[in-house]
Amino acid sequence: MATSLDAQKIEDALRQRLDARMDSVRELVRSRQELDDAKAMLKAAGDEDVRRWNAALTAGWTPDELRTAGLAEPEKKARVRKRATRRNTPDQAPSPEASPVGQPA
């Protein structure tokens, strides 16, 4: 006895599953965008805080006076140092004493 397959019914069921999966990705993208926006706003607020701290110093306040008033110094951003490129020179060649035991230098 042959069974009858309803192509439209199968396609509809698969489309519902696909739509649910796509909805989850849409929500994830929306969430990531909100996170990126919040990070940008936080950076802008931090930059403004540093600008205003410096303005207070320019106006004559000392860091100690501001700290005493309850205003902590803005967090300093970590500076990224460039790594020096490593160059091998003949002076840096391994010495014969450094070769593994049992292998000729």
Wavefront OBJ file of the C-alpha trace (Angstrom):
o trace
v 0.000 0.000 0.000
v 1.546 3.264 -1.068
v 1.415 6.264 1.221
v 0.539 9.645 -0.150
v 2.888 12.495 0.672
v 1.466 15.975 0.889
v 4.270 18.196 -0.419
v 2.571 21.401 0.669
v 2.094 20.124 4.226
v 5.765 19.095 4.459
v 6.938 22.403 3.013
v 4.769 24.360 5.464
v 6.125 22.411 8.431
v 9.717 22.965 7.317
v 9.067 26.652 6.651
v 7.716 27.093 10.200
v 10.865 25.526 11.613
v 13.052 27.688 9.375
v 11.123 30.834 10.336
v 11.632 30.049 14.029
v 15.364 29.625 13.448
v 15.563 32.878 11.486
v 13.661 34.711 14.237
v 16.301 33.630 16.757
v 19.052 34.999 14.517
v 17.167 38.280 14.029
v 16.877 38.655 17.802
v 20.587 37.876 18.209
v 21.530 40.507 15.614
v 19.283 43.067 17.321
v 20.861 42.257 20.690
v 24.399 42.548 19.311
v 23.564 45.912 17.767
v 22.203 47.161 21.091
v 25.386 45.951 22.788
v 27.594 47.718 20.231
v 25.546 50.903 20.657
v 25.871 50.711 24.446
v 29.650 50.215 24.176
v 29.914 53.253 21.908
v 27.862 55.329 24.355
v 30.034 54.170 27.265
v 33.197 55.103 25.371
v 31.783 58.532 24.531
v 30.795 59.095 28.172
v 34.273 58.047 29.315
v 35.901 60.413 26.832
v 33.670 63.250 28.025
v 34.538 62.462 31.655
v 38.262 62.688 30.859
v 37.699 65.973 29.009
v 35.850 67.450 31.973
v 38.466 66.154 34.454
v 41.162 67.883 32.412
v 39.042 71.042 32.275
v 38.825 71.021 36.093
v 42.614 70.660 36.296
v 43.032 73.518 33.814
v 40.693 75.622 35.955
v 43.146 75.254 38.830
v 41.968 72.222 40.776
v 44.572 69.670 41.799
v 43.980 65.923 41.541
v 44.233 65.682 45.353
v 41.554 68.347 45.833
v 39.231 66.583 43.431
v 39.854 63.209 45.105
v 39.200 64.737 48.526
v 35.876 66.022 47.182
v 34.973 62.448 46.195
v 35.857 62.641 42.512
v 38.161 59.821 41.520
v 40.539 60.292 38.632
v 39.213 58.812 35.366
v 40.442 55.349 34.539
v 43.449 55.392 32.301
v 43.206 53.442 29.098
v 45.742 50.691 28.698
v 48.256 51.635 26.079
v 49.099 49.046 23.512
v 52.791 48.725 22.874
v 54.029 47.630 19.519
v 56.129 44.538 19.736
v 59.613 44.901 18.388
v 60.255 42.708 15.388
v 62.696 39.977 16.109
v 65.633 39.749 13.794
v 67.986 36.824 13.717
v 71.575 37.880 13.332
v 74.679 35.698 13.148
v 75.460 36.766 16.747
v 72.211 35.131 17.900
v 72.946 31.731 16.320
v 72.695 28.859 18.852
v 75.984 27.785 20.341
v 77.243 24.193 19.891
v 76.747 23.609 23.633
v 73.015 24.195 23.208
v 72.529 21.279 20.773
v 70.629 18.246 22.107
v 72.593 15.362 23.537
v 73.535 12.728 20.986
v 73.286 15.076 18.012
v 76.324 16.634 16.409
v 76.614 20.388 16.591
l 1 2 3 4 5 6 7 8 9 10 11 12 13 14 15 16 17 18 19 20 21 22 23 24 25 26 27 28 29 30 31 32 33 34 35 36 37 38 39 40 41 42 43 44 45 46 47 48 49 50 51 52 53 54 55 56 57 58 59 60 61 62 63 64 65 66 67 68 69 70 71 72 73 74 75 76 77 78 79 80 81 82 83 84 85 86 87 88 89 90 91 92 93 94 95 96 97 98 99 100 101 102 103 104 105
